[in-house]
Amino acid sequence: MWASPKTAGYESEGAKIGGVYGIGVDINLVQTLQNYYFHTGINARHIRTELSFFDNYVVDANTIKDSSHVRSVYNMAYLSIPVAIKLKTDPFGRFVIFGLIGMDNSICVSSKSNDNVKKPNFDQDFNKIDNYKKTFFLREALLVSVGFDFIIKGNTKASFAFAFNNGFTNAFRKTYVNDLTKQAVKANTRGFEFQFGFIF
């Protein structure tokens, strides 16, 4: 995943590896066919991104590092419920090809960062900083994927997919403001996923 900042002075420092795991459910919408499904489930989603910026960095109640260059690696954990339409082909031998499009609806349950703070004569790391009060508690994203199921035996299948998860809500709360520039901090998170699972 990576972050796309919308605030002047904030830069993305590239993609970070995250992870998703959970249980998915496909509900057949047309009982006489095996092609049209409603997909949902529940997942734990871990999003890792990195931003760099200048800010007045608060170390503690008595220590503030003015005009510091900060590199923050964010670790955001969400509880996600996808809602999507899934289309499947008829079997080609032991393979079934599918496509999926819908929404990924998430609630933030944890948000921490590892920060590197630099200024003249000062360079220090601060780990596991709690950012939950800065992180917007909802995340809405477009979810698109293509893949295939491999029929192992009967209804048992192995499923493989390549997905794009494109968040369009701000990752941060409106109250999170850069103390140096007085601008609201805005960034969207998005990324590609390789998905693997079993169907019973």
C-alpha positions, 0 to 999 in steps of 0.5 A: 500500500501507499499514501497519496498526500493532498497537503502541500509539503507532504511527500509519499515515501513509496509503498509498504507491505501490508496484509489482509486476512479473513473469511469471505462469503459468496451468495448465489443471486441466480439459483439456476446459474453459477455465474452471479454472486453477492460477495461479502465477509469480514477481514482484518486489514493492515495498511502500512504507508510512509510520509515525510513532512516538516512539522513541530514535533511534540516529544512529550508535554515538556519537549517540542522540536520546532520545524523538524523534518519527520518521516512517519511509517504508519501502521493502521489496522482496520476491520473491513466488510466488503460488499461486491458483485462477483461474476464467474464463468462456467468451468473450463476444465478445472478452472473458473475465472471470475471478476469482482467489483464493489466497496470495501467498508472499514473501521479503524481499530488501531493506528500507530507510527514509527517516526524519525525526527531530524533537525540540526544537532538532533536525529532520533527515532520514536516508535509505536506512537499512538495516532488513533486520535489523528486517524479517521475511523472510517475508510471507504474504498473501491475494490476491484479484482480478477482471478480464478478458482482451481477445482480440487474436488467437488465444491472444494477450490483454491482461489487466486486473485489480483486486486486493487483497493483504492481508498477515497476517504481521507485517512486522517481526521479533520482535526489533524492539522500540521502545527507548523503550516496550520494546514489540515493533513489529507491523504488517501491510501491505496494499493495492489493485493495478491489474494489466496484462499480456499472455497468449501 
